[in-house]
């Protein structure tokens, strides 16, 4: 009988051969417990976007908390792997596939842009990897009947955003609405939601609509067309670059003929205040939101802020960009960690099922009695949406709950 023992700090291999009996006892390996990985593919390379960084910061802050408390599955640490999609759908899908090919990646987060996440969502079930959405708002990302779907969202929906915007317009007595939307899935989703919502108000109508391609540089003329149509408010579905163009155009008009701007939250996902500059001082602009650190003096928010400032060497809460992305990603990471522990393994199908069993998570965005269920893969609700305004440092303050 020959014995050989190979030892390291983590494992020992023992081989036993029983020659006389002709029985071979194969070596038994006790493998090292590896980290459990979370993937993120987002628009890090986008020139003016801050959303990817915000999502990454939210995930990393939550990971730091989970790991400090002992990790998941009796001591395995969570670790984040990031990929840059450049806001290009094909690149995001390729990143998703690459991350799915890594056996220790338990789930993948997406980024800000709905057309990108829609393409990823179409791959999630085929890849068998949970796709977590902390930002992208197109309604169709989450199917109406989500049972069996691998896609889960803790974010706004376009229908909720447009509903809140039109309710706010009605409360202001604005009845003639203008609509500026991008010619993509996000714009079509928003237009459909707006058209459905105005049916609830007999005294409100969309009297002018304008479609634009992403990256267009002539959006000032679109605002001028709204002025010519004598609309009461412009509903603006735009990201930071296009939104800044429209804000600058509005600021160029005399105050007595300026039209208020009421924006979807895409402008908050980038350097909007820097791009819009001084125009914000003279424009009536409001924006849809679901979270802000403003007026948050509860212990959870204070603890999260202190940890985030330490990890990323920040001075104040206003240094956290795109705060909705931060908060949503932070909460989604904790919900995922709870699901991993409930499943008892990093098996993706088991984790997917466990996401629907998480209960009573007291989050940063709000308290979640049951974030997800077989009949709902939306963690937020329409009542979580509010209207806010920008301060000069880019902070957003609530003006209407």
Buried (B, 14 or more C-beta within 10 A) or exposed (E): EEEEEEEEEEEEEBBBBEEEEEEEEEEEEEEEEEBBBBBBBBBBEBEBBBBBBBBBBBBBBBBBBBBEEEBBBEEBBBBBBBBBBBBBBEBBBBBBBBBBEEEEBBBBBBBBBBBBBBBBBBBBBEBEBBBBBBBBBBBBBBEEEBEEBBBBBBBBBBBBBBBBBBBBBBEBEBBBBBBBBBEBBBBBBBBBBBEEBBEEBEEBEBBBBBBBEBEBEEBBEBBBBBBEEEBBBBBBBBBBBBBBBBBBBBBBBEEEEBBBBBBBBBBBBBBBBEBBEEBBEBBEBBBBBBBBBBEBEEEEBEEBBEBBBEEBEBEEBBEBBBBBBBBBBBBBBBBBBBBBBBBEBBBBEBBBBBBBBBEEBEBBBBEBEEBBBEEBBBBBEEEBBBBBBBEEEBBBEBEBE
